[in-house]
Amino acid sequence: MEAVVFDLDGVLVDSEKLWDDVRRSVVAEHGGTWEEEATRALQGMSTPEWADYLVTRLGTKLTPEQVAETVVERMTDNYSGRPPLLPDAEETVRAVAERHPVAIASSSPPVLINTFLDATNLSGLVPVAISSEQVRAGKPAPDVYLAAAARLGISPENCAAVEDSTNGLRAALAAGMTVIGVPNPHFPPDPSVLAKAAAVLDGVGELPSALAALEG
């Protein structure tokens, strides 16, 4: 294991339910109709992908650009300069960074990734932070994980990925990484996909011990 790549939402930041609530409200306010399968379908999509989904699939009466702007603005407001960190998130990144290069590969837009890094003073320990907006396709495509490994200069096969959602797990598996699952309690991943993870944790704080066990 030469590097560790973290997802952000649901792994380090308790934001999956917040994303869902904000998107639901925007759809409802602008003439769309929410479909229950949308919640999991949207997890991992890049901003252009989920904005288009809210318009073309759910019938939101805005352009995709307007949807994206509205949702991201509300998410930024909800963060209020300090994202809702999950327990042990900051400490875990610091502990892992003492032994491995670390990166973030997230579906959040860069502004929210940077808010997290700035609020935790982790920018200096996380040399690579990539949004799926910056690659061809969002999760479950492997693009954002492959890009993170390439920027680290490390083969994906020598990276561990830490993920919580079905689409995130699929993306990391498709990239060829060793996958560590931290299931989201609000939106549990597909058990058949989670079963492919090398380890499954109750919380991200267990990660340093899990990495040590995997490395033998």
N, C-alpha and C positions, 0 to 999 in steps of 0.2 A: 504494500500500500504506500504509494508515494505522494498522494494528495487527497484532500477531502473537499467535495463540492456540496454545498448546502443549498437546498431550496429555501425560500424565505417564508412565504405565507403558509401557516400551519406547522412550520418547523421551528422557526425563530420568532415569528410574530403571530399573535393570536388574532388573525384577520380574516380567516375564511368566512366566518359568519357575517362579519362586517361587509365584506365584498358582496355576499349574497343579499343582505338587507338593502344595501345601496342600489344594486342593480334592480332588485324587485321594485323599489320605490320609483326609480326612473321609468321603468316599463309601465307601471300603473299610472303615473302622472301624465304620461304622454301617449295614452291610447293603446298600449300593447296588452297582451294577455300572457301571463307567466305560465309556463309548463313545468311540472315538477321535475321532469328529467333534465331541465335546463341547468339546474344547480351543479350537477356533476359534469355535465357536458362542457360547461364553461370553465371548470377548473383546469388550469394549465394553458388555456388559450392565450395568445398574445392580445394586446389591446386592439389592433385592427380586426382580429378574428372575432373576439367577443362583441365588439361594437357592431360589427356586421350581423352577427347572430341575433342581437337584440332588435335589430331593425327588420331583417329579412325573415327570421323565423318567428319572432315574438310580436312583430307588428308595431314596434315603437315608432311614433310619428315624428321622428327626427332623422337627420342624416347620421351615418355612422360617426362622422367627425364630431357632431354635436353630442352624440351619446358618449363618446370617449371623453370629451372635454368635461361634460357634466359629472360623470361618474368619478373620474380621477380627481376633479376639484373637490367633490364631497369626501372622497377618501382622504385627501390631503388635509381637509378641514378636521376630519375625525381624528387624524393622527395628532393634530395640534402641536406639531414639532416633536412629539414623543410617541412613537408607535407603541401599541400594546404588546410588550415583549412577553413571550412565554417563559415560564419558570426555568431558570438556569441557562437561558439562551445565550446571553452575553458571556457568562463565565465559561460555557462550553466552547464557544468559538475561540476564546483566548487560550483555553487549555489545549485544544486540538492544534492551534497555530504554533504552539511551542514545539510540536513534533513534526508537523506536516505543513506544506503550503496549502492554503485554503482559498476557496472561491465561492461565489454565490451565482447560482443559475436560476433565475426567477421569472415568473410570468408577470410580475409587477412592473409597471413602467419605471424608467430610471429615476424619476423624481422621488418615488417612494423607497426604492432601494437606497438612494443617497440619504434620505431622511433617516432610515435605520442606521446606516453607517455613521452618520454625523452624530446622532443621538447617543450612540454607544461608544463613540470614539474608536471604532474598529477599522476605520479606513486604512490605517497604516499596517494592519494585520491581514487585510483582505485585498491582495493585489489585483484580483480579477473579480469583477461583478458585472454580469451580463443579464440584460432583459431579453425576453423572447421577442420584444419589439425590434431587436437589433439583428435577428436572424431570419431565415426564410419562413420558418413555421414554428408555432408554439407546441407545447406538449399536447399529446403524447409523442409527437415527433422528437427525435433525439437531438435536434439541431443546437439547442441552447447548451446542452451538456457537452456536446462535441466541441462547440466554440470555446467553452470554459476550459476544457482540457487542452485545446490547441494554444490558448493564450498562456496557460501555465507551462506549456512546453512538455507535457506529460501525456503518455498514451492513456486513452480512456480505460483500457484494461487494467491500468495501475492506479485508478482512482476509485474512491468510495463516494457514493452519492447518498444523501440523506433526504428522504422524501416522505410525504404524508398521504398524498391523494392517489387515486387510481391512475389518472393520466400522468402524474409526475413519476410514479413508479414505472409505468410503461416506458416513459421517455428515457429514464436512466438505464433500464434494462436494455432498451434498443441501442443505447450508446455503448453497451458492453461493459458498464461499470459494475463494481460490487455494490449492491443496493442494500441500504439499511432503512427499514421502515419505521416510522414513528406515526402510527395511525391517528388520523384526526378524529377526536371523539364526536364532533358535530356531524361529520360526513365520513364515516368509516369507509376505507377503500374496499374494492372488490376482494373477497378472501382468496380467490384463485390467483389474483395478481400479487397480493401480499405474500402468498406462500412461496413466491419465487425470490423473495428477499433473503439475503444471507443471514440477517438478524432482524428481529422485531423488538422494538423498545417501547416501554411505557411512557418515556419522556426523553427529550433530547439530552438531559443531564446524564443519562446512562451511556452516552456515546463514547467518551474516552475509554471506559472499561470494555465496551463492545469492540472497539477498534483494537485494543490490546489483545483481546481474545482471538479475533480474526487473524491477527498478525502472528499468533502463536507465541 
